[in-house]
Amino acid sequence: MSLTTSARAADLLHGALDTIAERDGWVRPVRFAPEQLRALGSVRAWHPGYYRQLAACTAGVCLEFETDATRVGLELRMGQTPRGTRSVIQDVERHTGVSGAPHDGVTAVIDGRALPTCLPDEDDLVEIYLEDPGAAPERGLVRLPGMGEPHHVRVWLPCLSPCSVRGLTHDGTYLTAVPEREQLLVLGDSIAQGYVCGDPARCWTALLADHLGLDLVNQGVGGQVFQPGSLAGLPERVRPAAIVVEYGENYRFEPCGSSMVGRDVRTFLYEVSEAWPEVPTWVLTCPPHIEEAYPTHPRSCAALVDDMIRGSAAEHPQMRVVDARALLDEAELPALLADGCDHPGTEGNRMLFERLSFVVDATRDAPEARRERALELAEKAGQAGFPVAECLRRGLGEVLVAEKGALVAELPFGTRLVMGSSRREVRRALTCLGPGPGVTLVCGGRTLAREVGRATGRHVSACHVVVWPEGAPAPAAGAARDIRVLTSAYAGAIRGSYSHAEYLAPGELEAALDAGAFLGGFEAGRLVAFVGEHAEGAMGALEVAEDHRRQGWGTALAAAKVARHLAAGQTPWAEVWPDNEASLALERAMGFEVRPADEFWVVA
């Protein structure tokens, strides 16, 4: 049957900001505003000529329609693949040993069923057969127009090349455009653009947009970095429901100064925040790579970029930082990175999507809503959930995952609190979030703690939780002593005297002192003892100078700390190793309840 009914391709586009009219009815989809194209080609851009070439590619653009046709013909004309892109494709062929295979093209997804990626024929035509072979009529039977099943069709255009489209012909009675949805805006480099996933429908950006039920606006540009000013004109054209920012990898290829890069990261994220202050935004750190093919430039500041991203994103409440190194398994990188260097292939894109979508789902609602849900779960857990519940009641940290199966809260300086009813869900959460840089405190049984140890690759140790009994009065002050709140001026003295200074992360002690969390005991104006608290709010860091031990300073400082917590409406508690008999004796003598060391674990 011939294809006679026609439609304009331009009327079916999603993900394009505009189109450029060409001769004979052809149109070229455009995914950047004119002001952005000027910025990408300006002297402020690192590689302006290359950026303009890649901005012309149709990454993330698709045609979407519904029809009762069984066949559709799309007029599509491919442009030339940019030279820099061809070099990456050569890297793929070198790494895989397979040459000549297509690395990009057009993919039709029919009712969720993806057809193989294809290229237009010599007549600039892509033919799409909509019927599922498993449900097609018997051979020789032909369906009349209007008798076909209704289909939802999405045709993804190439990621790595520009293209133009003109019309569609079909054998049905209708072909209608699907209304545009809210948008997922992705700002990134070649990893966002789709290098070299092999299928535009299976790029992680397309998979994430589909998962979220959003249209994709993909502004990935190969080689791009954080470029202030490159959003010009975009806020007037895009109203996203979610944003993902993925830059940073390209700093490692060239010499660059940390002051300049830090300024650009901070300014760009400020521009994103100013343009869309209420839109949840996920900012990825630098993704993992393999050094051998293209080693990091010795004068690059790439090692500092992750910290720049974390620090700059922390200034904006709608931004959530994603540990991109956790999105791909380190041990599997040679198989996941199609070019053996930086760019995920089909399987790498799938893993990146699955893990990133978990993080996005877990953190999509407001932090306050996650905290409220997590507090309810921790309180329902009773005694086992007390450390998490008390931490959340004090407003400490950020809840990353708040589900019955897995609850993860992240505290300053890398400490995490974990609890949950499902070992599988806890392991999945820690896999997708990454192990975290610091200690993980686990509320639950031994099997859960071991699962966390396997997920993080760290050692598991049992620990007592000691808690001041509910309703008990503050302990008696005893003899009058000179006890003061310590300031950051005492940081050096504390670090020099504390017997476990290795427990303190850089900056942690100073932050605790600034918060008034440390008390010091003085004799004749000299600091002879101190007590503080850890990031999770547990009392700790109790230390008495050797020449002032057995004089009651430990009890006096602990009692003063308990009184301060009670006055603030908080429940005093502490963590004590089972072999620390002196501390356990002190807490029991003061009236603390010492709970068995089988429900709280330190993974470090």
SVG drawing of the C-alpha trace seen along z (x, -y; Angstrom):
<svg xmlns="http://www.w3.org/2000/svg" viewBox="-11 -37 63 53">
<polyline fill="none" stroke="black" stroke-width="0.4" points="0.0,0.0 1.3,-3.4 1.8,-6.2 -0.4,-9.1 -1.6,-11.0 1.0,-13.6 1.8,-15.8 4.4,-18.5 7.3,-17.3 7.8,-20.7 4.4,-20.4 5.4,-17.3 8.7,-18.4 9.5,-18.2 12.7,-19.4 13.5,-22.0 13.4,-25.7 12.8,-26.7 13.3,-25.7 15.2,-27.3 13.5,-27.2 15.5,-25.8 14.7,-25.3 11.8,-23.3 9.9,-23.0 12.8,-21.5 13.3,-22.7 16.2,-22.3 15.4,-21.9 17.3,-24.3 17.9,-23.5 19.7,-26.7 18.4,-30.3 20.2,-32.8 21.7,-34.5 23.2,-31.2 24.7,-30.5 26.4,-33.9 27.8,-33.0 29.0,-29.6 30.8,-31.3 32.3,-34.1 35.8,-34.6 34.6,-33.5 34.0,-30.0 36.9,-27.5 36.4,-26.1 33.9,-28.4 34.0,-26.9 33.6,-23.4 30.8,-24.4 28.8,-26.0 29.1,-22.8 27.9,-20.6 25.1,-23.1 23.6,-22.3 23.2,-18.6 19.7,-17.5 20.5,-15.7 17.3,-15.2 14.9,-16.4 12.1,-14.0 8.9,-13.9 5.9,-12.6 2.5,-11.7 -0.4,-9.3 -1.7,-7.5 -3.7,-4.5 -1.2,-3.9 0.7,-0.8 3.6,-2.5 5.1,-6.0 7.7,-7.6 9.7,-10.4 11.7,-12.7 15.0,-13.3 18.3,-14.7 21.4,-14.1 24.1,-16.7 27.8,-16.2 29.1,-14.7 31.6,-17.3 35.3,-16.4 35.8,-16.2 32.9,-13.8 34.4,-11.6 37.6,-11.4 35.6,-10.0 34.0,-7.4 37.5,-6.4 38.3,-5.9 35.3,-3.6 36.5,-1.5 40.0,-1.3 38.7,-0.3 36.1,2.2 37.9,3.5 34.7,3.1 34.7,0.7 32.0,-0.4 29.1,0.0 26.6,-3.0 27.1,-5.1 24.1,-7.3 20.9,-7.6 17.2,-7.7 15.2,-5.5 11.4,-5.1 9.8,-4.0 6.3,-2.7 4.0,-2.2 7.2,-1.8 8.8,0.7 12.0,-0.6 12.9,0.3 16.6,0.7 18.4,-2.6 18.5,-3.4 19.7,-6.0 17.7,-7.5 18.0,-5.9 19.4,-7.5 16.1,-9.3 16.3,-10.9 13.5,-8.7 13.1,-6.8 10.4,-4.1 8.8,-3.1 6.7,0.1 4.4,-0.4 2.8,3.0 4.4,5.3 5.5,8.4 4.2,10.6 0.7,9.1 0.6,8.5 -2.0,10.1 -1.2,13.2 1.0,13.0 -0.9,11.8 -3.6,10.0 -3.7,6.2 -5.4,3.8 -7.5,1.1 -6.9,-2.5 -8.6,-3.3 -8.4,0.4 -5.0,0.2 -4.4,0.1 -3.8,-3.3 -0.2,-3.9 1.9,-6.3 5.1,-7.1 8.2,-9.0 11.0,-9.3 14.3,-10.4 16.6,-12.4 20.4,-11.9 22.5,-13.0 25.8,-13.5 24.8,-15.1 22.6,-18.0 19.6,-17.0 16.6,-18.5 13.1,-17.2 10.3,-17.9 7.2,-15.8 5.6,-12.5 3.5,-10.2 1.4,-7.4 -1.3,-4.8 -3.7,-5.7 -6.7,-8.0 -5.0,-10.3 -1.6,-11.4 -1.9,-13.9 0.7,-15.8 1.1,-14.9 0.9,-18.1 4.1,-19.3 4.8,-18.4 6.7,-20.1 10.4,-19.8 13.6,-18.2 16.4,-20.6 19.8,-19.0 22.9,-21.3 26.0,-19.4 28.9,-18.3 29.4,-15.3 28.2,-12.8 24.8,-14.6 24.8,-15.2 24.8,-11.4 28.4,-10.5 28.6,-7.5 25.5,-5.6 24.7,-4.3 21.0,-5.0 19.4,-8.4 16.4,-6.7 18.8,-5.0 20.8,-8.0 20.5,-8.5 19.0,-11.9 16.2,-10.5 15.6,-7.6 15.4,-10.0 13.0,-12.4 10.7,-9.4 11.0,-8.1 9.9,-11.5 7.1,-11.9 8.8,-15.1 9.9,-16.4 13.7,-16.6 15.5,-19.8 19.1,-18.5 21.7,-21.3 24.7,-19.0 27.6,-20.3 30.8,-18.1 33.8,-19.7 31.8,-22.2 32.6,-23.4 30.8,-25.7 30.4,-28.8 28.8,-31.9 26.6,-33.7 25.7,-30.6 22.1,-30.6 21.3,-34.0 17.9,-33.9 17.0,-30.4 14.9,-31.3 12.4,-33.1 12.0,-29.9 12.1,-27.1 10.0,-26.5 11.5,-23.2 10.0,-21.0 13.5,-19.6 17.1,-20.4 20.2,-18.3 23.7,-20.0 26.5,-17.8 29.9,-19.5 33.4,-19.1 35.1,-16.3 36.6,-18.5 38.7,-20.5 41.2,-17.6 42.3,-17.8 43.8,-21.3 45.8,-23.6 43.4,-25.6 43.6,-27.7 41.5,-26.9 40.6,-30.5 39.2,-31.0 37.4,-27.6 36.0,-28.1 34.6,-31.5 33.0,-30.0 31.4,-27.1 30.0,-29.5 28.8,-32.1 27.2,-29.5 25.3,-27.8 24.2,-31.2 22.8,-32.0 20.9,-28.6 19.5,-29.4 18.5,-33.0 16.7,-31.7 14.8,-28.9 14.9,-29.5 12.1,-27.1 13.0,-24.2 14.7,-21.1 18.1,-20.9 20.6,-18.0 24.2,-19.0 26.5,-16.1 30.2,-16.0 32.7,-14.8 31.9,-11.3 34.5,-8.5 36.9,-8.0 39.9,-5.9 43.2,-7.7 45.3,-5.6 44.0,-6.9 44.0,-10.6 45.8,-11.3 44.8,-14.4 46.9,-17.4 49.6,-18.0 48.5,-21.7 44.8,-21.0 42.9,-21.8 40.5,-18.9 41.2,-17.3 39.6,-20.4 36.5,-20.6 34.2,-18.3 34.7,-20.4 34.0,-23.5 30.8,-22.0 29.7,-20.9 30.5,-24.2 28.8,-26.3 25.7,-24.1 25.3,-24.2 24.6,-28.0 21.2,-27.2 18.5,-25.4 16.9,-23.9 20.1,-22.2 21.1,-18.6 24.6,-17.4 24.9,-13.9 28.1,-11.9 28.6,-11.0 31.4,-8.5 28.7,-6.3 26.6,-6.2 29.0,-3.8 30.7,-0.8 34.4,-1.6 35.4,2.1 33.4,2.3 34.5,-1.0 36.4,0.7 33.1,2.3 30.9,-0.6 32.9,-3.4 32.6,-2.7 35.7,-4.7 37.8,-3.4 38.1,-6.9 35.1,-9.0 31.9,-8.2 29.4,-5.6 28.1,-3.2 24.6,-1.7 25.1,0.3 26.9,-2.6 24.0,-4.9 21.5,-2.4 23.4,-2.1 23.9,-5.8 20.1,-6.4 19.0,-3.7 21.2,-5.1 20.6,-8.7 16.8,-8.1 16.9,-6.5 18.7,-9.6 16.3,-12.0 13.2,-10.0 14.5,-9.9 15.4,-13.7 12.7,-15.2 10.4,-16.4 11.3,-19.2 14.0,-18.5 11.4,-19.4 9.0,-16.7 11.8,-14.1 12.8,-15.1 9.2,-14.8 8.8,-11.4 12.2,-10.1 11.4,-11.3 8.1,-9.5 9.9,-6.3 12.7,-6.7 10.2,-7.3 8.2,-4.2 11.4,-2.1 11.5,-2.9 14.7,-2.4 16.6,-1.1 15.8,-4.3 16.6,-6.7 19.9,-8.1 18.3,-9.0 15.1,-10.4 17.1,-12.6 19.4,-13.8 16.4,-14.8 14.6,-16.4 17.5,-18.7 17.4,-19.7 20.8,-18.2 21.9,-17.2 19.9,-16.4 17.7,-13.4 18.7,-11.8 16.4,-8.8 13.2,-8.5 11.5,-5.2 10.6,-2.3 13.1,0.0 15.9,-2.5 16.6,-5.8 19.8,-7.7 20.7,-11.1 23.8,-12.9 25.5,-15.1 28.2,-17.7 31.8,-16.5 30.6,-13.2 29.0,-11.3 25.9,-9.4 23.1,-7.8 21.5,-4.7 18.5,-2.5 15.9,-0.5 13.9,2.7 15.3,3.9 19.0,4.8 18.5,4.8 17.1,1.3 19.7,0.0 22.4,1.4 20.8,0.0 20.6,-3.5 24.3,-3.4 25.3,-2.2 23.4,-5.0 24.4,-7.7 28.0,-6.5 29.6,-5.3 30.2,-8.9 33.6,-10.2 33.2,-9.6 31.8,-7.3 28.4,-5.6 26.4,-5.0 23.9,-2.2 20.8,-1.8 19.7,1.9 20.8,5.4 24.1,7.0 23.0,8.2 22.0,4.7 25.4,3.4 27.3,6.0 25.3,5.1 26.4,1.5 30.0,2.6 29.8,4.5 28.2,1.6 30.9,-0.9 33.9,1.5 34.5,0.6 34.9,2.2 31.9,2.8 32.2,2.2 29.5,2.6 28.9,-0.4 26.9,-1.2 24.3,-3.9 24.0,-5.6 20.9,-7.7 19.8,-10.1 16.5,-8.6 13.3,-10.4 12.1,-12.8 15.2,-12.4 16.4,-15.8 19.7,-17.3 22.6,-15.8 23.8,-17.7 26.5,-20.2 28.7,-19.3 31.5,-21.6 31.7,-24.9 34.1,-24.8 35.2,-27.1 33.4,-25.7 33.1,-27.8 31.9,-27.5 35.0,-27.2 35.5,-29.2 37.5,-28.5 40.5,-30.1 40.9,-26.8 41.0,-24.6 44.7,-24.1 44.7,-23.3 41.9,-20.7 43.5,-19.1 46.8,-18.8 45.3,-17.2 42.5,-15.0 43.6,-11.4 41.5,-10.6 42.1,-13.7 42.2,-11.4 38.4,-11.1 38.0,-14.8 37.5,-15.7 39.1,-18.9 37.1,-21.9 34.8,-19.7 36.3,-20.9 36.2,-24.6 32.5,-24.2 31.6,-22.6 33.4,-25.3 31.6,-28.0 28.3,-26.3 29.2,-26.4 29.3,-22.6 32.4,-22.3 32.8,-23.1 36.1,-23.5 37.2,-23.2 39.7,-25.7 42.0,-25.9 44.0,-29.0 43.0,-30.2 44.4,-27.0 42.3,-24.6 42.6,-21.3 39.6,-19.3 37.0,-19.5 33.9,-17.8 32.1,-18.3 29.8,-16.5 29.9,-14.8 28.1,-15.7 25.1,-13.5 24.7,-15.3 26.2,-12.6 28.3,-13.8 31.9,-12.9 35.5,-14.1 35.8,-14.0 39.4,-14.5 41.1,-15.4 44.7,-16.5 46.8,-13.7 47.8,-15.7 44.1,-16.5 42.6,-13.1 40.6,-11.5 39.7,-14.9 36.0,-14.8 36.5,-16.8 35.1,-14.1 31.9,-13.9 31.6,-17.7 31.9,-18.4 29.6,-15.6 27.0,-16.8 27.3,-20.4 26.8,-19.1 23.8,-17.0 22.3,-20.1 22.8,-22.2 21.0,-19.6 18.1,-19.3 17.7,-23.0 17.5,-23.1 14.8,-20.4 17.1,-17.7 17.8,-14.2 21.5,-13.8 23.1,-10.7 26.6,-9.3 28.3,-6.5 30.8,-4.3 32.9,-1.5 32.3,1.8 35.9,1.9 35.9,-1.6 35.2,-0.5 36.1,-3.9 33.5,-5.8 30.8,-3.1 31.4,-3.3 31.2,-7.1 27.9,-7.1 26.3,-4.4 27.4,-6.3 25.8,-9.5 22.5,-7.7 22.7,-7.1 20.9,-4.1 23.5,-1.9 21.9,0.0 23.3,3.2 25.9,3.0 23.8,4.9 21.6,2.2 24.1,-0.5 27.2,-0.1 30.0,-2.3 31.1,-1.5 34.5,-3.1"/>
</svg>
